[in-house]
Amino acid sequence: MPLILAINPGSTSTKIAVYDDASPVFTENIAHSREDQVRYHAITDQYLFRLEPILAALEKRHTPLASLDVVVGRGGLLPPLEAGAYLVDDNMLDYLRRAPRGEHASNLGAFLAKGIADMVGIKAYIYDPVTVDEMIPVARVTGLPAIQRRCMAHNLNMRACAIKYAEERGKNYADLTLIVGHLGGGFSFTLHDHGRIVDIVSDDEGPFSPERIGGVPAFALMTYVLESGRDAKAFMRQFRGQSGLFAHCGTTNAREIEQRMAEGDAQATLVYEAMILNIAKALAGLSTVVCGAAEAIILTGGLAHSQMIVEQVTKRVRHIAPVVCMPGENEMAALAAGALRVLHRTENAKLFPQEAAAT
């Protein structure tokens, strides 16, 4: 059975997992302090800082590098790409080193995967980066020609759930139309039509979430921004980490808010129900792209563990399609499953496009 190492760098930790074929052998979450990270100017400067504890964890778990068959890393902020596996090569690393789409910890996934793979002469891949973009042209158009909608979503987990849904029912993912909602600290929603992610609702245009602002009236937002006098970085911190449930209720903890609701907190109830309503509206909106012809609506992410959210969303969208719950953020399993498809040759890994490397 092939032995797979999956690597998922995040802002405060690096998660690793080893899979024996499809079976997990172990997972480990390597924490990184903010104090250590501020020493590095660019994300890619953290390479050795992140690599050394991964190697130590593998040694502690008695997993020699020579026993690995493949390494797969989280895809970073790459150019728009089709879904699937990509071989990590120098062109991809050069693009991530320049980081034209921004600095993010996930940019290290390709570096760490290739660094370890090169030590033992095996291949390294990334799988379903957040920049998977297969949107149909009509879905890109906005009322401002200078701005087009783009696909930035929790593609790794959502596409894995869609594929798993198909496999569990003996069907082919490429034959189905599915709507998937990722409900975590941030939300995103994708429409999967015959094997392609043809439309989305991104975290900056859909429902507010535990941390994020979501879509708000454009004119009111423009006035708010212009009158505040703050810079763009301050707004990004607010809109992506200090908005949503946190701004209204002082916490991002859904269990805490549901407890407040049970105790009669009217404000918590209003805000939570508003969030749930907007989740349903995002799912329903995507159904119009395919004239309602979805086989299922899948809910995933951490908040899909909430019985209240699942039940109330289901009540509002079950007329469109049956609702299936696949809770949790299954990113490590998704990375391993993608690498396994490449090893089993049920999917071919793509090369990073030359034209993207030159941008």
C-alpha positions as a Python dict, from the first residue, in 0.01 Angstrom:
ca = {
    (1, 'M'): (0, 0, 0),
    (2, 'P'): (134, 348, -81),
    (3, 'L'): (240, 567, 210),
    (4, 'I'): (132, 931, 168),
    (5, 'L'): (248, 1237, 362),
    (6, 'A'): (2, 1528, 359),
    (7, 'I'): (112, 1877, 470),
    (8, 'N'): (-123, 2167, 544),
    (9, 'P'): (49, 2489, 661),
    (10, 'G'): (-179, 2734, 841),
    (11, 'S'): (-129, 3072, 1000),
    (12, 'T'): (-53, 2937, 1349),
    (13, 'S'): (27, 2571, 1286),
    (14, 'T'): (139, 2311, 1034),
    (15, 'K'): (-79, 2002, 1018),
    (16, 'I'): (71, 1681, 888),
    (17, 'A'): (-80, 1338, 835),
    (18, 'V'): (47, 1007, 708),
    (19, 'Y'): (-192, 776, 524),
    (20, 'D'): (-139, 411, 437),
    (21, 'D'): (-343, 404, 118),
    (22, 'A'): (-675, 555, 236),
    (23, 'S'): (-625, 469, 605),
    (24, 'P'): (-482, 735, 839),
    (25, 'V'): (-169, 626, 1027),
    (26, 'F'): (-129, 941, 1236),
    (27, 'T'): (-194, 1314, 1231),
    (28, 'E'): (-8, 1585, 1415),
    (29, 'N'): (-66, 1956, 1462),
    (30, 'I'): (261, 2146, 1499),
    (31, 'A'): (193, 2482, 1666),
    (32, 'H'): (388, 2797, 1578),
    (33, 'S'): (395, 3104, 1799),
    (34, 'R'): (335, 3450, 1659),
    (35, 'E'): (658, 3564, 1824),
    (36, 'D'): (860, 3313, 1621),
    (37, 'Q'): (688, 3398, 1294),
    (38, 'V'): (740, 3774, 1311),
    (39, 'R'): (1112, 3714, 1265),
    (40, 'Y'): (1048, 3628, 899),
    (41, 'H'): (981, 3894, 637),
    (42, 'A'): (807, 3670, 381),
    (43, 'I'): (604, 3354, 425),
    (44, 'T'): (852, 3154, 218),
    (45, 'D'): (1130, 3260, 458),
    (46, 'Q'): (962, 3026, 710),
    (47, 'Y'): (1056, 2719, 506),
    (48, 'L'): (1323, 2573, 737),
    (49, 'F'): (1134, 2690, 1045),
    (50, 'R'): (838, 2477, 931),
    (51, 'L'): (1037, 2190, 778),
    (52, 'E'): (1246, 2092, 1079),
    (53, 'P'): (954, 2008, 1315),
    (54, 'I'): (789, 1805, 1036),
    (55, 'L'): (1102, 1593, 1001),
    (56, 'A'): (1122, 1560, 1380),
    (57, 'A'): (756, 1448, 1397),
    (58, 'L'): (812, 1184, 1131),
    (59, 'E'): (1117, 1055, 1318),
    (60, 'K'): (925, 1047, 1646),
    (61, 'R'): (651, 846, 1475),
    (62, 'H'): (908, 602, 1329),
    (63, 'T'): (823, 699, 972),
    (64, 'P'): (1145, 707, 765),
    (65, 'L'): (1138, 940, 467),
    (66, 'A'): (1242, 646, 249),
    (67, 'S'): (913, 473, 333),
    (68, 'L'): (707, 750, 171),
    (69, 'D'): (569, 707, -181),
    (70, 'V'): (441, 1060, -237),
    (71, 'V'): (408, 1396, -59),
    (72, 'V'): (111, 1626, -111),
    (73, 'G'): (84, 1983, 15),
    (74, 'R'): (-192, 2238, 51),
    (75, 'G'): (-213, 2460, -257),
    (76, 'G'): (-150, 2827, -196),
    (77, 'L'): (-252, 3154, -363),
    (78, 'L'): (-187, 3044, -720),
    (79, 'P'): (-337, 3183, -1042),
    (80, 'P'): (-682, 3057, -1146),
    (81, 'L'): (-651, 2682, -1212),
    (82, 'E'): (-868, 2387, -1297),
    (83, 'A'): (-943, 2151, -1008),
    (84, 'G'): (-727, 1850, -937),
    (85, 'A'): (-365, 1756, -877),
    (86, 'Y'): (-61, 1957, -988),
    (87, 'L'): (299, 1843, -990),
    (88, 'V'): (510, 2080, -782),
    (89, 'D'): (787, 2214, -1005),
    (90, 'D'): (1024, 2511, -1014),
    (91, 'N'): (776, 2724, -1210),
    (92, 'M'): (515, 2685, -937),
    (93, 'L'): (766, 2756, -662),
    (94, 'D'): (891, 3067, -842),
    (95, 'Y'): (533, 3197, -870),
    (96, 'L'): (467, 3135, -500),
    (97, 'R'): (797, 3296, -407),
    (98, 'R'): (694, 3614, -592),
    (99, 'A'): (343, 3584, -441),
    (100, 'P'): (160, 3814, -688),
    (101, 'R'): (-176, 3705, -539),
    (102, 'G'): (-64, 3762, -183),
    (103, 'E'): (124, 3611, 109),
    (104, 'H'): (-48, 3323, 289),
    (105, 'A'): (80, 3032, 497),
    (106, 'S'): (-69, 2786, 246),
    (107, 'N'): (191, 2911, -6),
    (108, 'L'): (442, 2700, 189),
    (109, 'G'): (257, 2376, 114),
    (110, 'A'): (427, 2328, -222),
    (111, 'F'): (774, 2417, -85),
    (112, 'L'): (749, 2176, 207),
    (113, 'A'): (608, 1894, -6),
    (114, 'K'): (879, 1926, -270),
    (115, 'G'): (1155, 1975, -16),
    (116, 'I'): (1075, 1645, 155),
    (117, 'A'): (1001, 1463, -171),
    (118, 'D'): (1338, 1566, -317),
    (119, 'M'): (1519, 1419, -17),
    (120, 'V'): (1411, 1070, -125),
    (121, 'G'): (1352, 1112, -499),
    (122, 'I'): (973, 1093, -506),
    (123, 'K'): (711, 1330, -648),
    (124, 'A'): (534, 1614, -475),
    (125, 'Y'): (188, 1747, -558),
    (126, 'I'): (-62, 2005, -449),
    (127, 'Y'): (-435, 1943, -474),
    (128, 'D'): (-740, 2168, -522),
    (129, 'P'): (-595, 2503, -413),
    (130, 'V'): (-824, 2784, -300),
    (131, 'T'): (-777, 2942, -645),
    (132, 'V'): (-952, 2665, -838),
    (133, 'D'): (-1155, 2865, -1088),
    (134, 'E'): (-1382, 2695, -1341),
    (135, 'M'): (-1659, 2954, -1338),
    (136, 'I'): (-1875, 2990, -1645),
    (137, 'P'): (-1836, 3328, -1819),
    (138, 'V'): (-2188, 3451, -1742),
    (139, 'A'): (-2121, 3406, -1369),
    (140, 'R'): (-1822, 3641, -1377),
    (141, 'V'): (-1997, 3958, -1492),
    (142, 'T'): (-2065, 4243, -1247),
    (143, 'G'): (-2215, 4586, -1293),
    (144, 'L'): (-1867, 4738, -1294),
    (145, 'P'): (-1665, 4631, -1602),
    (146, 'A'): (-1336, 4679, -1417),
    (147, 'I'): (-1433, 4414, -1161),
    (148, 'Q'): (-1512, 4052, -1241),
    (149, 'R'): (-1623, 3788, -995),
    (150, 'R'): (-1354, 3530, -927),
    (151, 'C'): (-1344, 3194, -759),
    (152, 'M'): (-1177, 3186, -416),
    (153, 'A'): (-1332, 2923, -193),
    (154, 'H'): (-1274, 2629, 41),
    (155, 'N'): (-1233, 2411, -267),
    (156, 'L'): (-1024, 2134, -113),
    (157, 'N'): (-1283, 2032, 146),
    (158, 'M'): (-1591, 2104, -64),
    (159, 'R'): (-1478, 1916, -373),
    (160, 'A'): (-1367, 1623, -156),
    (161, 'C'): (-1716, 1611, -2),
    (162, 'A'): (-1878, 1618, -346),
    (163, 'I'): (-1656, 1334, -469),
    (164, 'K'): (-1719, 1135, -150),
    (165, 'Y'): (-2095, 1186, -188),
    (166, 'A'): (-2077, 1039, -538),
    (167, 'E'): (-1853, 745, -440),
    (168, 'E'): (-2071, 647, -144),
    (169, 'R'): (-2369, 620, -378),
    (170, 'G'): (-2187, 433, -653),
    (171, 'K'): (-2207, 731, -886),
    (172, 'N'): (-1959, 933, -1088),
    (173, 'Y'): (-1887, 1284, -961),
    (174, 'A'): (-1861, 1398, -1322),
    (175, 'D'): (-2224, 1298, -1381),
    (176, 'L'): (-2377, 1492, -1091),
    (177, 'T'): (-2491, 1844, -1006),
    (178, 'L'): (-2428, 1928, -639),
    (179, 'I'): (-2436, 2240, -423),
    (180, 'V'): (-2184, 2247, -138),
    (181, 'G'): (-2164, 2492, 152),
    (182, 'H'): (-1855, 2519, 372),
    (183, 'L'): (-1950, 2659, 711),
    (184, 'G'): (-1641, 2744, 915),
    (185, 'G'): (-1490, 3063, 1053),
    (186, 'G'): (-1555, 3188, 701),
    (187, 'F'): (-1819, 3062, 460),
    (188, 'S'): (-1809, 2979, 91),
    (189, 'F'): (-2048, 2792, -138),
    (190, 'T'): (-1985, 2614, -467),
    (191, 'L'): (-2193, 2471, -749),
    (192, 'H'): (-2049, 2148, -895),
    (193, 'D'): (-2198, 2073, -1234),
    (194, 'H'): (-2077, 1758, -1408),
    (195, 'G'): (-1732, 1763, -1251),
    (196, 'R'): (-1662, 2137, -1262),
    (197, 'I'): (-1706, 2416, -1008),
    (198, 'V'): (-1904, 2648, -1232),
    (199, 'D'): (-2014, 2913, -981),
    (200, 'I'): (-1956, 3016, -621),
    (201, 'V'): (-2065, 3244, -343),
    (202, 'S'): (-1741, 3369, -187),
    (203, 'D'): (-1681, 3479, 170),
    (204, 'D'): (-1694, 3847, 72),
    (205, 'E'): (-2026, 3839, -112),
    (206, 'G'): (-2238, 3586, 75),
    (207, 'P'): (-2356, 3541, 436),
    (208, 'F'): (-2166, 3689, 726),
    (209, 'S'): (-1997, 3415, 927),
    (210, 'P'): (-1848, 3380, 1276),
    (211, 'E'): (-1552, 3600, 1172),
    (212, 'R'): (-1626, 3765, 839),
    (213, 'I'): (-1834, 4052, 714),
    (214, 'G'): (-1994, 3881, 415),
    (215, 'G'): (-2185, 4083, 158),
    (216, 'V'): (-2302, 4426, 274),
    (217, 'P'): (-2471, 4716, 86),
    (218, 'A'): (-2201, 4864, -137),
    (219, 'F'): (-2291, 5233, -100),
    (220, 'A'): (-2313, 5212, 279),
    (221, 'L'): (-1982, 5025, 294),
    (222, 'M'): (-1815, 5286, 72),
    (223, 'T'): (-1930, 5564, 304),
    (224, 'Y'): (-1818, 5369, 611),
    (225, 'V'): (-1471, 5315, 465),
    (226, 'L'): (-1420, 5669, 338),
    (227, 'E'): (-1529, 5830, 663),
    (228, 'S'): (-1317, 5608, 888),
    (229, 'G'): (-972, 5725, 780),
    (230, 'R'): (-816, 5383, 839),
    (231, 'D'): (-590, 5198, 595),
    (232, 'A'): (-670, 4890, 389),
    (233, 'K'): (-487, 4647, 620),
    (234, 'A'): (-695, 4759, 916),
    (235, 'F'): (-1014, 4701, 719),
    (236, 'M'): (-900, 4354, 610),
    (237, 'R'): (-832, 4260, 972),
    (238, 'Q'): (-1177, 4383, 1067),
    (239, 'F'): (-1368, 4238, 773),
    (240, 'R'): (-1200, 3895, 779),
    (241, 'G'): (-1147, 3838, 1149),
    (242, 'Q'): (-1348, 4078, 1364),
    (243, 'S'): (-1686, 4092, 1190),
    (244, 'G'): (-1989, 3862, 1172),
    (245, 'L'): (-2088, 3687, 1493),
    (246, 'F'): (-1782, 3828, 1667),
    (247, 'A'): (-1883, 4188, 1597),
    (248, 'H'): (-2243, 4132, 1708),
    (249, 'C'): (-2194, 3893, 1999),
    (250, 'G'): (-1830, 3923, 2105),
    (251, 'T'): (-1755, 3558, 2028),
    (252, 'T'): (-1712, 3326, 1730),
    (253, 'N'): (-1819, 3024, 1936),
    (254, 'A'): (-2146, 2890, 1792),
    (255, 'R'): (-2212, 2669, 2095),
    (256, 'E'): (-2187, 2971, 2323),
    (257, 'I'): (-2430, 3169, 2109),
    (258, 'E'): (-2676, 2880, 2095),
    (259, 'Q'): (-2658, 2861, 2474),
    (260, 'R'): (-2736, 3233, 2495),
    (261, 'M'): (-3033, 3178, 2268),
    (262, 'A'): (-3161, 2901, 2496),
    (263, 'E'): (-3134, 3147, 2787),
    (264, 'G'): (-3349, 3403, 2605),
    (265, 'D'): (-3086, 3637, 2455),
    (266, 'A'): (-3292, 3820, 2191),
    (267, 'Q'): (-2994, 3988, 2018),
    (268, 'A'): (-2802, 3660, 1984),
    (269, 'T'): (-3116, 3495, 1847),
    (270, 'L'): (-3174, 3767, 1587),
    (271, 'V'): (-2814, 3763, 1462),
    (272, 'Y'): (-2783, 3384, 1453),
    (273, 'E'): (-3112, 3342, 1269),
    (274, 'A'): (-3005, 3612, 1022),
    (275, 'M'): (-2684, 3420, 953),
    (276, 'I'): (-2879, 3097, 898),
    (277, 'L'): (-3127, 3271, 666),
    (278, 'N'): (-2843, 3405, 455),
    (279, 'I'): (-2679, 3062, 438),
    (280, 'A'): (-3002, 2929, 291),
    (281, 'K'): (-3025, 3221, 46),
    (282, 'A'): (-2671, 3152, -80),
    (283, 'L'): (-2749, 2785, -139),
    (284, 'A'): (-3080, 2866, -307),
    (285, 'G'): (-2916, 3129, -525),
    (286, 'L'): (-2667, 2879, -668),
    (287, 'S'): (-2954, 2645, -755),
    (288, 'T'): (-3086, 2901, -1004),
    (289, 'V'): (-2774, 2862, -1218),
    (290, 'V'): (-2885, 2507, -1303),
    (291, 'C'): (-3259, 2585, -1292),
    (292, 'G'): (-3292, 2397, -964),
    (293, 'A'): (-3158, 2070, -1106),
    (294, 'A'): (-2930, 1978, -813),
    (295, 'E'): (-2920, 1621, -684),
    (296, 'A'): (-2817, 1722, -332),
    (297, 'I'): (-2709, 2009, -110),
    (298, 'I'): (-2407, 1920, 104),
    (299, 'L'): (-2320, 2105, 427),
    (300, 'T'): (-1965, 2076, 556),
    (301, 'G'): (-1719, 2265, 777),
    (302, 'G'): (-1712, 2304, 1154),
    (303, 'L'): (-2056, 2463, 1189),
    (304, 'A'): (-2214, 2167, 1011),
    (305, 'H'): (-2182, 1998, 1353),
    (306, 'S'): (-2456, 2233, 1478),
    (307, 'Q'): (-2791, 2054, 1479),
    (308, 'M'): (-2968, 2390, 1496),
    (309, 'I'): (-2797, 2528, 1185),
    (310, 'V'): (-2842, 2208, 984),
    (311, 'E'): (-3209, 2174, 1076),
    (312, 'Q'): (-3297, 2536, 1005),
    (313, 'V'): (-3106, 2550, 677),
    (314, 'T'): (-3263, 2219, 571),
    (315, 'K'): (-3611, 2355, 641),
    (316, 'R'): (-3545, 2646, 404),
    (317, 'V'): (-3380, 2462, 112),
    (318, 'R'): (-3516, 2106, 115),
    (319, 'H'): (-3761, 2198, -161),
    (320, 'I'): (-3459, 2235, -389),
    (321, 'A'): (-3281, 1907, -310),
    (322, 'P'): (-3213, 1671, -19),
    (323, 'V'): (-2962, 1807, 234),
    (324, 'V'): (-2666, 1590, 328),
    (325, 'C'): (-2443, 1676, 624),
    (326, 'M'): (-2068, 1602, 610),
    (327, 'P'): (-1938, 1801, 908),
    (328, 'G'): (-1580, 1900, 976),
    (329, 'E'): (-1289, 2035, 777),
    (330, 'N'): (-1155, 1720, 614),
    (331, 'E'): (-856, 1877, 445),
    (332, 'M'): (-591, 1620, 537),
    (333, 'A'): (-805, 1331, 412),
    (334, 'A'): (-884, 1533, 99),
    (335, 'L'): (-515, 1591, 25),
    (336, 'A'): (-434, 1223, 76),
    (337, 'A'): (-730, 1111, -137),
    (338, 'G'): (-619, 1339, -419),
    (339, 'A'): (-264, 1202, -411),
    (340, 'L'): (-403, 849, -401),
    (341, 'R'): (-605, 907, -718),
    (342, 'V'): (-284, 1012, -891),
    (343, 'L'): (-96, 706, -763),
    (344, 'H'): (-381, 476, -870),
    (345, 'R'): (-387, 654, -1208),
    (346, 'T'): (-756, 735, -1188),
    (347, 'E'): (-651, 1100, -1225),
    (348, 'N'): (-360, 1258, -1405),
    (349, 'A'): (-157, 1529, -1237),
    (350, 'K'): (-132, 1851, -1435),
    (351, 'L'): (170, 2071, -1490),
    (352, 'F'): (168, 2427, -1363),
    (353, 'P'): (89, 2634, -1675),
    (354, 'Q'): (384, 2817, -1829),
    (355, 'E'): (176, 3127, -1901),
    (356, 'A'): (82, 3150, -1532),
    (357, 'A'): (446, 3120, -1427),
    (358, 'A'): (529, 3425, -1637),
    (359, 'T'): (267, 3655, -1482),
}
